[in-house]
């Protein structure tokens, strides 16, 4: 029974996030169709958000790696 709990939670999470992403993309696409200048603004804003996300992810990863090394954790693959 307990072996299926993580699978069910991950499947539910993917379903919820997938649905949310579908409607977010659909909404932005429809907003972009209303005006050509808005479409480039939406793409530019999306690029900025993606860049900030990637930089935040990189910073958090480096911070976590540094903290784990400082604490003496062994993160090597077997």
N, CA and C of each residue as an Amber inpcrd file, in Angstrom:
protein
   234
   0.8240000  -1.1950000   0.0000000   0.0000000   0.0000000   0.0000000
   0.8660000   1.2550000   0.0000000   1.8690000   1.2960000   0.8360000
   2.7010000   2.4890000   0.9570000   3.5650000   2.7190000  -0.2820000
   3.8010000   1.6860000  -1.0700000   4.6110000   1.8460000  -2.2680000
   3.8950000   2.6750000  -3.3270000   2.5710000   2.7050000  -3.3060000
   1.8090000   3.4240000  -4.3170000   1.5420000   4.8700000  -3.9450000
   1.7460000   5.2500000  -2.7010000   1.4550000   6.6210000  -2.2680000
   2.3150000   7.6400000  -3.0150000   3.6400000   7.4880000  -3.0980000
   4.4240000   8.4800000  -3.8480000   4.0570000   8.5180000  -5.3330000
   3.7440000   7.3770000  -5.8980000   3.3680000   7.3470000  -7.3110000
   2.0640000   8.1040000  -7.5210000   1.1130000   7.9170000  -6.6390000
  -0.1690000   8.6130000  -6.7560000   0.0110000  10.1180000  -6.5540000
   0.8290000  10.5070000  -5.5670000   1.0480000  11.9300000  -5.3290000
   1.7650000  12.5940000  -6.4990000   2.7630000  11.9360000  -7.0530000
   3.4930000  12.5000000  -8.1910000   2.5800000  12.5900000  -9.4100000
   1.7670000  11.5780000  -9.6360000   0.8310000  11.6110000 -10.7630000
  -0.1740000  12.7540000 -10.5890000  -0.6890000  12.9350000  -9.3860000
  -1.6260000  14.0270000  -9.1240000  -0.9490000  15.3820000  -9.3140000
   0.2660000  15.5000000  -8.8280000   1.0080000  16.7500000  -8.9590000
   1.2570000  17.0750000 -10.4280000   1.6540000  16.0820000 -11.2180000
   1.8700000  16.3020000 -12.6450000   0.5760000  16.6900000 -13.3500000
  -0.5180000  16.0820000 -12.9690000  -1.8050000  16.4080000 -13.5610000
  -2.2110000  17.8500000 -13.2410000  -2.0550000  18.2540000 -11.9930000
  -2.4250000  19.6110000 -11.5900000  -1.5240000  20.6420000 -12.2630000
  -0.2090000  20.4150000 -12.2250000   0.6980000  21.3660000 -12.8550000
   0.5250000  21.3920000 -14.3680000   0.3020000  20.2460000 -14.9790000
   0.0860000  20.2010000 -16.4160000  -1.1590000  20.9580000 -16.8300000
  -2.2410000  20.7940000 -16.0680000  -3.4740000  21.5220000 -16.3520000
  -3.2650000  23.0270000 -16.1750000  -2.5990000  23.4000000 -15.1050000
  -2.3320000  24.8230000 -14.8690000  -1.4680000  25.4330000 -15.9530000
  -0.4530000  24.6910000 -16.3790000   0.4170000  25.2000000 -17.4450000
  -0.3500000  25.3220000 -18.7600000  -1.2190000  24.3560000 -19.0550000
  -2.0130000  24.4220000 -20.2850000  -2.8600000  25.6830000 -20.3120000
  -3.5870000  25.9500000 -19.2250000  -4.4550000  27.1200000 -19.2100000
  -3.6590000  28.4210000 -19.1570000  -2.4940000  28.4230000 -18.5150000
  -1.6670000  29.6270000 -18.4960000  -1.1370000  29.9420000 -19.8960000
  -0.6750000  28.9200000 -20.6090000  -0.1820000  29.1280000 -21.9620000
  -1.3220000  29.5540000 -22.8820000  -2.4770000  28.9250000 -22.7180000
  -3.6370000  29.2760000 -23.5420000  -4.0420000  30.7270000 -23.3020000
  -4.0760000  31.1520000 -22.0490000  -4.4580000  32.5270000 -21.7270000
  -3.4600000  33.5170000 -22.3100000  -2.1660000  33.2270000 -22.1620000
  -1.1630000  34.1370000 -22.7020000  -1.2130000  34.1730000 -24.2260000
  -1.4790000  33.0450000 -24.8440000  -1.5950000  33.0040000 -26.3000000
  -2.7680000  33.8480000 -26.7640000  -3.9070000  33.7330000 -26.0870000
  -5.0750000  34.5220000 -26.4620000  -4.8510000  36.0060000 -26.2130000
  -4.1440000  36.3360000 -25.1440000  -3.8320000  37.7410000 -24.8900000
  -2.8980000  38.2850000 -25.9540000  -1.9860000  37.4480000 -26.4190000
  -1.0440000  37.8610000 -27.4560000  -1.7120000  38.0690000 -28.7950000
  -2.8110000  37.3640000 -29.0670000  -3.5160000  37.5190000 -30.3330000
  -4.2720000  38.8390000 -30.4130000  -4.5380000  39.4620000 -29.2620000
  -5.3000000  40.7010000 -29.2530000  -4.5200000  41.8550000 -29.8710000
  -3.2230000  41.7950000 -29.8210000  -2.4050000  42.8510000 -30.4080000
  -1.0010000  42.3550000 -30.6570000  -0.4470000  42.7590000 -31.7820000
   0.9030000  42.2990000 -32.1220000   1.9420000  42.8460000 -31.1520000
   1.7550000  44.0900000 -30.7010000   2.7510000  44.6330000 -29.7740000
   2.6610000  43.9570000 -28.4180000   1.4910000  43.4800000 -28.0600000
   1.3480000  42.7550000 -26.7970000   2.0280000  41.3870000 -26.8790000
   2.0350000  40.7930000 -28.0640000   2.6390000  39.4700000 -28.2200000
   4.1350000  39.5310000 -27.9400000   4.7980000  40.5470000 -28.4640000
   6.2320000  40.6560000 -28.2020000   6.4850000  40.9700000 -26.7330000
   5.5820000  41.7210000 -26.1080000   5.7340000  42.0240000 -24.6850000
   5.5620000  40.7610000 -23.8490000   4.6280000  39.9080000 -24.2410000
   4.4140000  38.6560000 -23.5170000   5.6350000  37.7590000 -23.6690000
   6.1720000  37.6630000 -24.8770000   7.3600000  36.8450000 -25.0950000
   8.5590000  37.3800000 -24.3270000   8.7160000  38.6930000 -24.3220000
   9.8200000  39.3070000 -23.5900000   9.6840000  39.0620000 -22.0940000
   8.4700000  39.2240000 -21.5720000   8.2370000  38.9900000 -20.1460000
   8.4590000  37.5160000 -19.8020000   8.0150000  36.6180000 -20.6690000
   8.2410000  35.1940000 -20.4390000   9.7120000  34.8480000 -20.4370000
  10.4710000  35.4580000 -21.3410000  11.9190000  35.2440000 -21.3700000
  12.5960000  35.7390000 -20.1030000  12.1500000  36.8890000 -19.6180000
  12.7170000  37.4290000 -18.3840000  12.4130000  36.5180000 -17.1900000
  11.1830000  36.0480000 -17.1280000  10.7990000  35.1480000 -16.0270000
  11.6080000  33.8630000 -16.0910000  11.7780000  33.3170000 -17.3020000
  12.5580000  32.0870000 -17.4570000  14.0080000  32.3200000 -17.0530000
  14.5780000  33.4620000 -17.4410000  15.9660000  33.7620000 -17.0940000
  16.1320000  33.9100000 -15.5780000  15.2040000  34.5970000 -14.9320000
  15.2680000  34.7630000 -13.4810000  15.1290000  33.4050000 -12.7940000
  14.2450000  32.5580000 -13.3060000  14.0680000  31.2320000 -12.7220000
  15.3430000  30.4060000 -12.8380000  15.9650000  30.4070000 -14.0130000
  17.1810000  29.6120000 -14.2180000  18.3080000  30.1410000 -13.3340000
  18.4510000  31.4560000 -13.2540000  19.4970000  32.0270000 -12.4030000
  19.2340000  31.7340000 -10.9200000  17.9800000  31.7960000 -10.5110000
  17.6400000  31.4600000  -9.1240000  17.9260000  30.0000000  -8.8280000
  17.5930000  29.1300000  -9.7710000  17.8540000  27.7060000  -9.6060000
  19.3510000  27.4350000  -9.5180000  20.1230000  28.0970000 -10.3520000
  21.5790000  27.9370000 -10.3170000  22.1480000  28.4450000  -8.9910000
  21.6860000  29.6100000  -8.5470000  22.1550000  30.1570000  -7.2740000
  21.8000000  29.2710000  -6.0900000  20.5820000  28.7700000  -6.0830000
  20.1690000  27.8820000  -4.9980000  20.9590000  26.5830000  -5.0190000
  21.2270000  26.0530000  -6.2090000  22.0180000  24.8240000  -6.3150000
  23.4380000  25.0310000  -5.8040000  24.0510000  26.1360000  -6.1930000
  25.4090000  26.4240000  -5.7250000  25.4420000  26.6560000  -4.2170000
  24.4350000  27.3500000  -3.6890000  24.3620000  27.5700000  -2.2480000
  24.2080000  26.2480000  -1.4970000  23.3330000  25.3770000  -2.0120000
  23.1180000  24.0750000  -1.3780000  24.3820000  23.2290000  -1.4340000
  25.0520000  23.2280000  -2.5750000  26.2900000  22.4730000  -2.7030000
  27.3620000  22.9980000  -1.7410000  27.5040000  24.3090000  -1.6650000
  28.4720000  24.9000000  -0.7420000  28.1510000  24.6070000   0.7110000
  26.8800000  24.7050000   1.0630000  26.4690000  24.4210000   2.4410000
  26.6950000  22.9520000   2.7920000  26.3860000  22.0700000   1.8490000
  26.5840000  20.6440000   2.1300000  28.0610000  20.3080000   2.2800000
  28.8940000  20.9300000   1.4750000  30.3400000  20.6950000   1.6230000
  30.8580000  21.2670000   2.9300000  30.3160000  22.4290000   3.3260000
  30.7440000  23.0440000   4.5790000  30.3450000  22.1630000   5.7660000
  29.2160000  21.5010000   5.6640000  28.7580000  20.6210000   6.7340000
  29.3960000  19.2430000   6.6690000  30.1520000  18.9750000   5.6110000
  30.8640000  17.7160000   5.5040000  30.0470000  16.5700000   4.9270000
  29.0040000  16.8780000   4.1960000  28.1890000  15.8340000   3.5980000
  28.8680000  15.3020000   2.3400000  28.7430000  14.0100000   2.1080000
  29.3310000  13.3850000   0.9340000  28.2440000  13.2410000  -0.1350000
  28.3710000  13.9980000  -1.2270000  27.3660000  13.9860000  -2.2790000
  27.8500000  13.3070000  -3.5490000  28.8520000  12.4570000  -3.4290000
  29.3600000  11.7600000  -4.6230000  28.4160000  10.6290000  -4.9980000
  28.3530000  10.3600000  -6.2930000  27.5340000   9.2450000  -6.7770000
  28.2630000   7.9380000  -6.5270000  27.5180000   6.8740000  -6.2400000
  28.1740000   5.5940000  -5.9560000  28.8190000   4.9890000  -7.1830000
